[in-house]
Amino acid sequence: MSQQTITPELRQWIVAQAESGQQPEQVLASMQASGWDEDVALQAMQEVLFGKGGPVARLQARVHKVPELLPVDRNRVWAHDREVTVQVQIQHPRVVVFSDLLSLDECAELIELSRPRLSRSETVVHTTGGSEVNSARTSQGMFFGRGENPLCALIEARLSALLQWPVENGEGLQILRYAPGAEYRPHYDYFEPTQPGTPAILKRGGQRVGTVVMYLNTPEAGGATTFPDAGLTVHPIAGSAVFFSYAQPLPETKTLHGGSPVTSGEKWVATKWLREGRFD
């Protein structure tokens, strides 16, 4: 059995490597190259990175300020240029369903503006911080830059007023088209702190803290947004939207959600992710 000791100096070195963006496998390789036994190295990394007070544990424990509908007791809320109807509110998970967020003309315009740029949707790869095609997500999609055109800028200003959140703390609108049979299996929108690619992602705007899914059409059948841990189903109706927030990157937020398969017709949505800081 190895007699190597996990010293305070080693702990400090591991923390410094993690904070500089080194991935766990790189830290492990460096330790082994310096003569550390693999079992001891893995134990040290587990204690330092994931143990109480470690960088990953601190990220998980941190409670973020989140977007919030104000005032919360109104049936209809003025949002920049338009009155929006509040249909459903749930506190845990924090979910709000709106109608009249978009006009039918705005929905149709977003669809037409996005059509030429559609391609197979990708998902974030948490181990690298990049993205790739994933069988869990079978839609087509594209991104608009924030404020890329007058309609995007108007919608972003509307959401900012509705949720009391700065426009610059948001990603650009993503448009998604789900053909018959297409779906997005249940997932979380926050970035998992334990994954090695997360530090690189968080450099642009920090953690995601809220999501708005806006429905651009009404499918003939299927395509609901589901929240399995909350037993909630939101049916897609053109012009309506569902907003949910998550103050910590943890399953306890009950924000696991997915897009059910479209069984007839097609579904178009616009998704807006809100970050804790400025997203550039």
N, C-alpha and C positions, 0 to 999 in steps of 0.2 A: 504494500500500500504506500502511495506517495506521501511524503512528509512535508510537501510544500505548503506554505502558510499564506493565507489571503491577508496581506498586509494593508494598512491604511494607504500606503503609497500606491499599491496596485489598484485599490478602489478608486482613488483619485484619478489615476491614469485611465481607467475604464470609462469613468464619467466624462473626462476630457475628450476621449475618442468619440463617444456617443454625441456629445454636444457639438463636435466639429463635423458631424454628418457621416461618420464612419458606420457602415452597416455591421450588424452583429457577426456575420461570417468573416468579415475583414478583421474585426477585433480578435476573434478567436484564432484566425490564422496568424496574426501578429504575435499573440501570446505563445502559440505553439512553436513558432519560429524562434522565440526567445527562450525556449526550453521548458515552458509550462506544460504539465501533464493535461491532457484534454479534459479529463473528469474534473480536475481542480479548476481549470479555466472556465468550463461551463457552469460550475457551481458559483464561481465568483461573479460571472456575468449575470446569472439569475438573481443573486442577492443584491448586486449593485444596481442593475438596470430595472428590475421588476419588483424588487423588494420594497418594503415601506420606506418612503422618502426618496426612492430612486427617480431618475428622470421620467421614465414611463409611468410610474405610479403617480408622480406629481401631475403629469398631463391628464391622467384619467380622473384624478381627484378634483382638478380645477373646475369650478363652476363658472361658465361663461355667461355674460349678459346676452340675452336673446331678443330678437324682434318680438313685438307684442302689439296686438290690436288695442288701440285707445280711441275712445273709451270702450270698455268691455261690455257695457250694459245696453248698448244701442242696437236697435234692429236694423237701422240703416246708418251708414257712416260715409261722410264726405271724404273722398280720396283724390286730392289734387284738382281734378276736373270733372269728377263723376261720383254720383251717389251709388254706393255698393250695399247690397243686402247681406246681412249676416244671418245665415240659416241655422247653423249648428256650431256649438262650442263644447269642447271637452277639455278638462284641465290636465288629466294624466292618462294618456299622453296629451300634450298640448296640441290640439287640432281645432282648426276653425274652417268651416265650409262657407264659401261665399257664392252668391249669384250676382249677375249683372256686373262682374268685374271687367269684362270686355264686351264690346258691342259685336253683333254678328258680322258687321262690315270689317271690324278690326281682326276678327278671327280669320275671315276669308283672305284678307290682305297678308297676314302673317304666313298663311299656308302657301299662297302664290309666291311670295318673296323667297320662301325657303326651298321650293321645289327644285330649282336648278342645282342646288348645292347638297342635296341629300346623298348620304352614303351609309353603309352598314354601321350601326351604332357600336361604340366601344365602351368598355368599363375601365375604371382605374385599376392599375396593377399596384397593389400596396407594397409589394416587395421591392419595386424599382421606382415608383412615383410616376411611371408612364401610363399608357393605356393600350388596350388590345381588344380585338373582337372576342366575345365570350358567348358561349351557347346559352347562358342564362338570360341574355338580352338579345331579342331577335327583331328589333325595330330598325328603322332607318332614321338618321338624324343629321343635324348640322348645328353649328353655333353662330350666332350673331355676336359681333363685338359689342361691348357696352356702348349704347348710344350710337350704334352704327348708322341708323336711319331715323327719321322723325317718329315713326311709329314705335320703334323700340325705346327711344328716349322718353316718349310719352308714357308708355306702360311702366317703365322703370321709375319715373317720377310718381306715378299713381301708387305703385307698390311701396315706395319710400314713404309716402304720406300715410298710407293705410297702416303700415306696420312700424312706423316711427324708426326707420332704419336708413342710414345714409346710402345714397345711390352708389357711391364709390365702394361701399362694402358689399358689393354684389358681383357675381359672375355675369357674363352676357347671357342672353336668353338662348336656351337650347330648344330647338323644334324637333319633335319626334313624330314619325308616322308608323303606326302599327297596322299591318295588313292582316287579313283573316289568319288566325292561328298564332300571330305574333304576341309575345308577352315579355315581361321583365319579372323574373322570379324574386321573391322577397329578399330584401337587402337593407342595409343602413346607408344613409347618405354621408354621415360623418367619416372622417379618415381615422382608421384604426391606429391608436398610438403605439401598439406593440410591433407594427410592421416596419421594416427597415427603410422603406421608401417614403414613409410619412414625413420625416423632417424636411425633405426636399419640397414636398407639396405645401407644407405649412409656411414656407418662406414667402409664398404669394397670398397674403391676406389672412393667414392663420386658419384656424379650424372652421369648418362649416357649422352654422348654428341654426339654420332654418331653411325650409324648402317651400316653394310655391309651385304647385302643379295646376296649370290653367288649361281648360278643355276647349279646343278650337272647333270641335264638331261633336255631334251626338251619334255614336255608333248605333247600328241597327240592333246589335246584341253583344254582350260581353264587354271586356275592357275596363272593368271597374278597378279603382285603386283600393287595395285591401290593406288593413293593418291587423295581421294575425294575432299579435299579442293583446290587442285591444278589442278584438271581435268586431271591428268596424269595417264597413264597406261603403265607399263613396262612388256613386255612379256618375259617369262622365256626361255632362250636359253642356252644350255649346255656350260659352260665355261665363261659365261658373269656374270655381277653383277650390282647391284644398290647400291650406297652409298648415305646416307643423314645424315645431321647434324642438331643439334638443340641447340642453344646457351643459351636458357632459357627453363625451364619446363612449357611452356605455349602453348595453342592452336594457338596463333598468329604465331608460327613457321610454321604452315601449314604442319606439318609432320604426320598428321593423315594418317594411311596407313593400308592396309589389304591384305590378300591373297585370291583372288577369288576362288570359288569352282573349283576343277579339274573336267572336264566333260568327259574326255576320257584319259585313261592311268593313269600314276601317276607322281607326281612331287617330286623331291628331292632338298633340298636347304641346304646350310651351312650358318649359321648366326653368325656374329661377332659383339658384342657390345663393344663400346669403352667408357671408363670411364675418368673422369677428373683427377683422380689420380691413384696411383698404386693399382691394384686389387689383393688381396691375398685371 
